Structures are given as C-alpha cells and as structure tokens.
Amino acid sequence: MELPKFTGENFALWERKVEMHLKECGLLRFIQQPMLPDPTTKQKK
C-alpha cells in the first residue's frame, strides 16, 4: 500500500489510511505515545 499524500481534503479519511498503513508497518505505536518534552528547552534557560 502506498502512503497517500494529504491534499487538503477529507482529513478524516486520509488520517485513517495513514494509521492503517503505519499499523501494517508496525509503526503505529510511535504516533500513539505522548511526546516527550523538548530537552533543548531546559538548555535555553
């Protein structure tokens, strides 16, 4: 399955196709986890 490009239309359908593609590739877990804080933010202070 080729990963569809978002054209600006029908986001819900595009999002579902991308999630299914990532699941097939075993990568879905990487977008489902909360993001970690940016470590460079502490360095800037």
Secondary structure as UniProt FT lines:
FT   HELIX           11..24
FT   TURN            25..26
FT   HELIX           28..32
FT   HELIX           39..44
//
